[in-house]
């Protein structure tokens, strides 16, 4: 018979690792345009295709699709944590720049949230 931690690892390895390392997973909306949004100015490139690996927004920011997406996912996760902290305390404890979109990729997690 497997132990409880073995079963958790088999079913949800990401949650297991986070718990083991005293970290938190923040789930974000899977439709958040993380690749299409300029992490510098917030411009959303609606027509960005999967084959475009590097793109430039109208404000002149040249972006690598994957690096740009990772920055946007981190920022959105921190925004979510800030909103949760604000809801629990009545005041905002973690302010990040807000963008005009609300969706994000659910596979993202933030180990930075707890240190």
N, C-alpha and C positions, 0 to 999 in steps of 0.2 A: 504494500500500500504506500502510495506517495504521500509525502508531507504536504502541508498546506502551501508552503512557499513554492514547492516544486509544481504544484497544480497551477498556481498563479502564473509562474514563469511560462508554463506550457500554453496557457490560454491568452495571456496578455503580457508578453515580454517587456514592452515599453513601460507599462505600469509597474511591473515587478522591479525593473532597474531603477526607476524613479524612486520607488518606495525604499529600496535597499540603500540608495544614496541620499536619502532624505531630501528629495527634490520634488517638484510639482510639475504636472503636465497641464498645459493650458490649451484647450481645444478652440480652434477658430473656424469660422465658416468656410466650408470647402470651396465656395464660389467667390471668395475674396480675390480681386484682381492683382495678386501680389507681383506677378511678372509684368503686368501692363501698366502699373502705377510707378511713376518716377519717384524714387525715395527722397529726392532733393526738393521737389516743388509740388508734388501731388498730382501732376498731369496724368491723365489716364489715356493710354494709347489703345483705343477700342479695336483697331484693326491689326494688332500685333499677331503674327502667325507663329506657329511652333518652330518654323525653320529660321526665324530671325533670332539669332543668339545675342547680337549687340544692336542696340537702337539708340537714337538720339531724340530727346523730347524737344518741343518747340523752343524751350528756354535754353537749349544748348548743352544740356547734361547728357553725356554719353554713358550708357548703362549696359553692363553685362547682365543678361536676363536672369541667370541663377543667383548672382551676388545681390542684384537688385531685389529679387524676390525674397531672399533670406533676410535682408534688412527690413523689408516691409512686414514680413511675418513676425519678426522679433518685436518690431514697434507695435504692431497690432496686439500681440500677446501682452506686452507691457501695459498697453492702453486698457485691455480687459482687466488685468490685475488691478490697475489704478481705479477703475470703475467699481470693482468689487470692494476695494478698501474704502472708497468713498461711501458706498452704500452701507458698509458696516460701521463707519465712524461718523457719518454725517458731514465729512469734509474730504476733499481730495488730498491724498497723501502722495500719489505718484502721477505727475502730469507729464504726458508726452504730447507731441504735436498731433492734432486731430486732422484726419483726412476726410474727404467727402464720401467715402465708401465704407461699407460695414462688413463685407464678406472676407473670408480667408480660408486657407487650406487646413483641413482638420488633422493632417498628419504631423503638423508642426508641434513642437514642444519646446518649453523654455526651461532649461536647467539653470539659467541665470537668475530666474525669479527668486530662488532661495539661496543665492550665493554662489 
